[in-house]
Amino acid sequence: MGLFDGVKKKLNIGGVKIALKDVPVNIAFNAPNVEGKAEFTSKSEQKVNSLTIRLYMQDFSEPGAANEPSNNRDIASTEINQSFEIKPGESKSIPFKLAISASGFLKEAKGALGKLADNPVVNVLGKMGDAAQILQHNHKAEYYLEVTANVEGVALNPSARTQVNFNAPGEHTIGGGKIGVGL
C-alpha cells in the first residue's frame, strides 16, 4: 500500500458510502419511532464497527445570519454496535428503528415548554403530540435523520442524512406546505 493509498483510506476516498432507504418523509408527532434502512457500499474492503442513528433539529429561530441555522439540537439518537465487513462492490443493508418521544422535542424548547420535559407527569403520559404541535408551528426549524458509520481506520466517517417533516394528526406535507386531511 502506497502513501496515497493510506491517505485515501483515512479520508474514506473510495471507501464506505451510505444511502438511506425506506425512511418516511412525513412523520406524525405522536409516532413512537422512525424506521428505515442504511444501505452500505464500498470500493475497498472495510470494517464498519458501529452505526449512530440521530434525529436532530436545525434551529433557525434564534438571531443570526439570514437562513443560517443557529444550532443543531438532538431529539433522539441510538447506537447500533453491530460490526460487519464489506467487500469491494458488495452491498449491505442494515435496518434500524429509532425511538422518538415528545419529551425529546420538549427538551429543545425554550421557557415553560422546555421545563415540561422534566415533569414526571409528562414522562408518565408519554406522547405529548399537542405540545409538540405547538413547537412545530412556533419554531423555524428543519428536521433531519442521519446515519453515521464508525469505519475502522478512517478519520472522516461516512454519513447520510435526509430531511423529514413532523406533522400533527391529519396533516401532511406536500411541496413544503402543510395541508389538513380529514379533520
N, C-alpha and C positions, 0 to 999 in steps of 0.2 A: 504494500500500500504506500503510495507516494505522499508527499507533503500535501498536495492539493486534495487528495482523496480524504485525508484526515480532516482538513478544514471543511470540505463539503459535508462530511458526516456530522461534524459539530454543528454546522448551520442547517442541518436537515435538508440539504440540497440533494434531490433525487431520493429522498427518504420517505418516511411515512406521511401520507396525506389522509385527511379525514373529510367525509361528506356526511351530512345529517340526512336521514331518511325517515319518512313516516312521522314527522313532528307536526302536530296540528298548528295551523296558523292562528286560529281563534281558540282561546281557552276561557272557559267560564270562571269567574272569580271564585266560585264555590267548588271548583274541581279539586279533588283530593290529590291528584298527581298529574304529571306530564310524562307521556311515554314516547319513545322513538327508538331509532337505531343509529349507531355510529358505524359507518362503512369505512374500512381501512384498506388502503392500497400502498404499495411501495415499489420502488425501482431497485432497491437493495435489501439484503437480509437485515432485519431489525428486530429488536425485542422491545415490546411495549410492557412496561412494568405495572402501570395503573392508569385509570381514567378519572378525571374530575368532571362532573356534570354540574353546571351552575346556571341558575336563573337569576338575572340581575336587571336592575333598572338604571338607565342613563337619565339622570335628572337634569332637565333644562329650566327648572323653575327658579333657581337661585340667580342672583345678579352675576353677570359675566359677559363675555363676548357674545354677540348675537349668534344664535344657532349652535353654540358650543355647549356640550354637556358640562355641568358644573361638578358632577360627581357620579361615580358608579357605585351602586348600593346593592349588595347581595340580598336576595329574597330567600333563596333556598340553594343548598348545594349538597352533593354527596360524592363519595369516593368509591370507585369500584376497584378493589385490589385483586384483579384477575390479570395475571401476566400471560402473554402469548407471544409467539414468534410469527413473523410474517416474512414470506419469501418474495423475491422479485416476481412481479406480475400476478401475485396472489391477491385475493380479496377476502376480507373477513368482516363479518357483520356482528356487532355486539349490541343486543337490546338493552335498554335502560328504562328505569322508572324513577322519576324524581318526585318525592313527596313535597307538596306545597300546602301552605295554610294561610289564612287571612292574617294570622299574627305575624307572619313574615313581612307582609305588606305594611302592617301597622307599625312595626318596629322602625320602619324607614320614614314614617310620618313625623311631622313636627308638632309640638304643642300637645294638647289634650289627647288627640288620637294616638300619638306615639306612646303615651303612658298607658293606654288601654292594653297594649300588648303584654304588659307585665301583670295585669289584673287577673287573679286566679279564676274569676268568673268567666272571663273571655277564654282562658285556656280550657276550662271545662266545657263551655259551649261549643268550642271548636270553630267551625267556619263562621266568619263574620262577613258574609257577602255584601250586606248593605253598607258596612263601614268601608270595605274595600272599594265599593262602587263610588262612594264619596271621594275616596282618594284618587280614583281614576279620573274623575271629572275636575278635580281641583289641582292636580299636578300636571305639569307639562313634561311628560316623560315618554321614553321608549323602553320596551322590554325585550330582552334577548335571552335565548337559551344557548349555552356554549358548552362544548365538549373539548377538553384538553387532554392529550395523551402524554404521559411521562415515559419518554423513549430513552432507553439505556444509551449513555454515551453522547447524548445530544444536548447542546446548550440552549437551542431555540426549539422548545417543544411545540409540536404542531397542534393546531386547534381549528375548530369550525364553529360558526355561530349562525343563528337565524333569528330574525325578528319575529316576535309573537305579539298578539293582541289579547288583552284581557277584557272580557265583555260581561256586562250584567246579564242576568237571566232574560232570555228573549231578545237579546241584542246581538247583532252580527256586524263584522267589519267587512266592508266592500270598498276597495279602492281608497282606503284611508279614511272613509267616512263611516259613521255608525248609523245603523237603521234598526228600528224596533220591529219585531216579528211576533204576531200572535199575542199581543198584550191585551 
